[in-house]
């Protein structure tokens, strides 16, 4: 497996932000409804490699040990563990496949005009050119296993827009906010090519 890809996944997890619930719920929806299995192949393979005991979930130890085995010595390990705990909002000590995908996927590659437009069209069930809160609630509650509290946080973020309908340009702006703002740090000290 390509070490640059693995390093990118490590950094995506390291700089994951759980504060943007609406965008992350949309990413989950995109993973299940817009992204092809071929596009997820490398992430799925990485998950399977990290899942040492093959139970379909990744303990923190499996993730840390796996990245160390794949990359050699890793940097920012304490921060990485803190981020894993933020991703694991249920505090169960592991990440399931979906949460791993949402955290590890390269948002810069995922969030582009074409995929956002397709997602917007899927959300806009009545083809009105905007997405209502009811359309969002129906679609995002289906695609995410979130709690009522998480859903209320999503609605709160949307209502800050002061509109009950979301246009494509607003939707695109919200989603582009997930694009990389992380420093370009390497997770590993060195590796041989």
C-alpha positions as CSV (number, residue, x, y, z in Angstrom):
1,X,0.0,0.0,0.0
2,X,1.3,3.5,-0.9
3,X,2.9,5.1,2.1
4,X,1.9,8.6,0.9
5,X,-1.7,7.5,0.9
6,X,-1.3,6.0,4.4
7,X,0.4,9.2,5.7
8,X,-2.5,11.2,4.2
9,X,-5.1,9.1,6.0
10,X,-3.1,9.5,9.3
11,X,-3.0,13.3,8.8
12,X,-6.7,13.4,7.9
13,X,-7.5,11.6,11.2
14,X,-5.1,13.8,13.1
15,X,-6.7,17.0,11.9
16,X,-10.3,15.8,12.0
17,X,-12.7,18.2,13.5
18,X,-15.9,17.0,15.1
19,X,-17.3,20.5,15.4
20,X,-18.9,20.6,11.9
21,X,-21.6,18.1,12.4
22,X,-23.7,19.1,9.4
23,X,-20.7,18.8,7.0
24,X,-19.6,15.4,8.6
25,X,-23.1,14.0,8.3
26,X,-23.1,15.1,4.6
27,X,-19.7,13.4,4.2
28,X,-21.2,10.2,5.6
29,X,-24.1,10.6,3.1
30,X,-21.7,11.1,0.3
31,X,-19.7,8.1,1.2
32,X,-22.8,5.9,1.1
33,X,-24.6,7.5,-1.9
34,X,-22.1,9.4,-4.1
35,X,-18.7,7.8,-3.8
36,X,-18.0,4.5,-5.7
37,X,-16.7,1.4,-4.2
38,X,-13.6,1.8,-6.4
39,X,-13.0,5.3,-4.9
40,X,-13.2,3.7,-1.4
41,X,-11.0,0.7,-2.2
42,X,-7.8,2.0,-0.7
43,X,-9.5,3.2,2.5
44,X,-11.3,-0.1,2.8
45,X,-8.0,-2.0,2.3
46,X,-6.4,0.2,5.0
47,X,-9.2,-0.5,7.4
48,X,-8.8,-4.2,6.8
49,X,-5.1,-4.0,7.4
50,X,-5.5,-2.1,10.6
51,X,-8.2,-4.4,11.9
52,X,-5.8,-6.9,13.3
53,X,-8.4,-9.1,15.1
54,X,-10.8,-8.9,12.2
55,X,-13.8,-7.9,14.4
56,X,-14.9,-5.1,12.0
57,X,-13.9,-2.3,14.3
58,X,-10.6,-0.6,15.1
59,X,-9.5,-0.2,18.7
60,X,-7.2,2.8,19.4
61,X,-4.4,0.3,19.9
62,X,-5.0,-1.3,16.5
63,X,-5.0,2.1,14.8
64,X,-1.8,3.3,16.5
65,X,0.1,0.0,16.1
66,X,-1.1,-0.3,12.5
67,X,0.1,3.1,11.5
68,X,3.4,2.6,13.3
69,X,3.8,-0.7,11.4
70,X,2.9,0.9,8.1
71,X,4.8,4.2,8.4
72,X,7.5,3.5,11.0
73,X,7.7,6.0,13.8
74,X,4.8,8.4,13.8
75,X,4.7,12.0,15.0
76,X,2.1,13.7,17.1
77,X,0.9,10.5,18.7
78,X,-0.6,12.1,21.8
79,X,-2.6,14.5,19.6
80,X,-3.6,11.6,17.4
81,X,-5.0,9.7,20.4
82,X,-6.9,12.8,21.6
83,X,-8.5,13.0,18.1
84,X,-9.4,9.4,18.1
85,X,-11.3,10.0,21.4
86,X,-13.1,13.0,19.8
87,X,-14.1,10.8,16.8
88,X,-15.4,8.1,19.2
89,X,-18.2,10.3,20.6
90,X,-19.8,7.2,22.2
91,X,-16.6,6.6,24.2
92,X,-16.6,2.9,23.3
93,X,-12.8,2.7,22.7
94,X,-12.9,1.9,19.0
95,X,-13.9,3.2,15.5
96,X,-16.4,1.4,13.3
97,X,-15.8,1.3,9.6
98,X,-18.1,4.3,8.8
99,X,-16.4,6.6,11.4
100,X,-13.0,5.5,10.1
101,X,-14.0,6.4,6.6
102,X,-15.4,9.8,7.6
103,X,-12.3,10.7,9.5
104,X,-9.6,9.2,7.2
105,X,-11.1,10.2,3.8
106,X,-9.3,13.0,2.0
107,X,-11.8,15.8,2.1
108,X,-9.9,17.8,-0.5
109,X,-10.5,15.0,-3.1
110,X,-14.1,14.3,-1.9
111,X,-15.4,17.8,-1.9
112,X,-15.5,19.1,-5.4
113,X,-18.1,20.9,-7.5
114,X,-19.3,17.8,-9.3
115,X,-19.8,15.6,-6.2
116,X,-21.3,18.4,-4.2
117,X,-23.8,19.2,-7.0
118,X,-24.8,15.5,-7.2
119,X,-25.2,15.4,-3.4
120,X,-27.2,18.7,-3.5
121,X,-29.5,17.3,-6.1
122,X,-30.0,14.1,-4.0
123,X,-30.9,16.3,-1.0
124,X,-33.3,18.5,-3.0
125,X,-36.0,15.9,-3.2
126,X,-38.7,18.4,-4.5
127,X,-36.3,19.8,-7.2
128,X,-37.0,23.4,-5.9
129,X,-33.3,24.4,-6.2
130,X,-32.9,24.6,-2.5
131,X,-32.8,22.2,0.4
132,X,-35.3,22.5,3.2
133,X,-34.5,21.6,6.8
134,X,-37.2,18.8,6.5
135,X,-35.4,17.4,3.4
136,X,-32.1,17.5,5.3
137,X,-33.6,15.9,8.4
138,X,-35.0,13.1,6.4
139,X,-31.9,12.4,4.4
140,X,-29.3,12.9,7.1
141,X,-31.1,10.9,9.8
142,X,-31.3,8.0,7.4
143,X,-27.6,8.1,6.6
144,X,-26.2,8.8,10.0
145,X,-26.6,6.8,13.2
146,X,-26.4,9.9,15.2
147,X,-28.2,10.7,18.4
148,X,-31.0,13.2,18.7
149,X,-28.4,15.5,20.4
150,X,-26.2,15.3,17.3
151,X,-29.2,16.0,15.0
152,X,-30.1,19.1,17.1
153,X,-26.5,20.3,16.7
154,X,-26.8,19.9,13.0
155,X,-30.1,21.9,12.9
156,X,-28.5,24.6,15.1
157,X,-25.6,24.9,12.7
158,X,-28.0,25.2,9.7
159,X,-30.3,27.7,11.5
160,X,-27.3,30.0,12.0
161,X,-27.6,30.6,8.3
162,X,-30.8,32.5,9.0
163,X,-32.5,30.8,6.1
164,X,-34.8,27.8,6.3
165,X,-33.7,26.8,2.8
166,X,-30.2,26.2,1.6
167,X,-29.1,27.2,-1.9
168,X,-26.4,25.3,-3.8
169,X,-24.0,28.2,-3.3
170,X,-24.5,28.1,0.5
171,X,-24.3,24.3,0.6
172,X,-21.1,24.5,-1.4
173,X,-19.6,27.1,0.9
174,X,-20.5,25.0,4.0
175,X,-18.8,22.0,2.5
176,X,-15.8,23.8,1.2
177,X,-15.2,24.7,4.8
178,X,-14.1,21.1,5.4
179,X,-11.3,21.3,2.8
180,X,-7.8,21.1,4.2
181,X,-6.6,23.7,6.5
182,X,-4.2,21.4,8.1
183,X,-0.5,22.0,8.1
184,X,1.3,19.8,5.7
185,X,3.2,17.7,8.3
186,X,4.4,14.2,7.8
187,X,3.1,11.6,10.2
188,X,6.2,9.6,9.9
189,X,9.8,10.4,10.5
190,X,11.1,8.6,7.4
191,X,10.4,5.7,5.2
192,X,12.2,4.1,2.3
193,X,10.8,4.2,-1.2
